[in-house]
Amino acid sequence: MLSPAGRRVNGSRPPTGTLGSGLAKRGRFAEAEALLLRSLERLAGSMGEDHERAVEARRKLVALYEVWGKPSKADRFRARAAAAP
């Protein structure tokens, strides 16, 4: 959780995937991309590439790139997200 000044409260961190999705909805695509990619990297590294949360992070990236008009970037994540259980 962040304080109004943007500092961490109680040592917690905001979920980067949630923030990234929120930024994407506001059209702040480059900022959203950075947070979503970081989220995917952390989730895949700590939980495994095929964990449901990592798969969901890939789906969020696909949605971002589709709305942003970057289909080739969406394709890089689409196959891996679709193949997951």
N, C-alpha and C positions, 0 to 999 in steps of 0.2 A: 504494500500500500504506500502511496506517496502522500506527503503532506501537501498543503496548498502551494508551498514553495518548490515542490518537485523533489523533495528529499525522501529517502526511504524511511518508513516508519516501522519500528519493530523488526528491522532487518529483512523485511519481505521485499520481494520484487514483483512488479506487475507482470502478468503473463504477456509475453511479447506477441504471441499469436492473436490474443484478444485485441491488443492495441493495434496491431497491424491490420486486422479486419476493420476496426473502427476508422482508421486512417483511410483505408481503401474506399469505404463508404462515403467519405468526405472528398474523394478525388485526389487525395494526397498519395499518389501511387508510388513515387520513389521512396518516400518514408515508409510506407506500408511494406514495400518489397524488402527493404533492409531488415525490418523487424520480423517479417515472416520467414525470411531465409535464416536468420539467427535462431528463431524458434525451431525450425526444422533441424538445423544442425545440432542444437542442444538435445532435442527429443530423440533424434536418431542415434546420437552418441551415447545417451544415457539409458535409453529404453530399447534400442534396436531399430534398425531400418524398417522393419515390418510391423512395429507396434502400432496399435490403432491410433494413437495420438500423433505419431509421425506421419501416418497415412492421411489423417485429417489435415495436418499442416500442409502436405502436398496438395490436397484438394483446395485449400484456401489459396495457395499460390496459383493453381490453375485458374480459379475464379478471378483472381486479381489480374492475371495476364490477359484473360479473355476480355474483361471490361476495359482494360488499358489499351487493347488493340495490339497485343504482342502474341499472336498465336504460336509462333515458333518457340517462344519461351514456355508457353502453356504446354506444348507438346512434350517438352523435356520432362515434365512432372506428371503428365496425364497417364502415361502407360504404367508407371510405377504405382500410382494411386489406384488405378482401376484393377490392377492385378492382385492387389492385397485382399486378404480374406475379409 
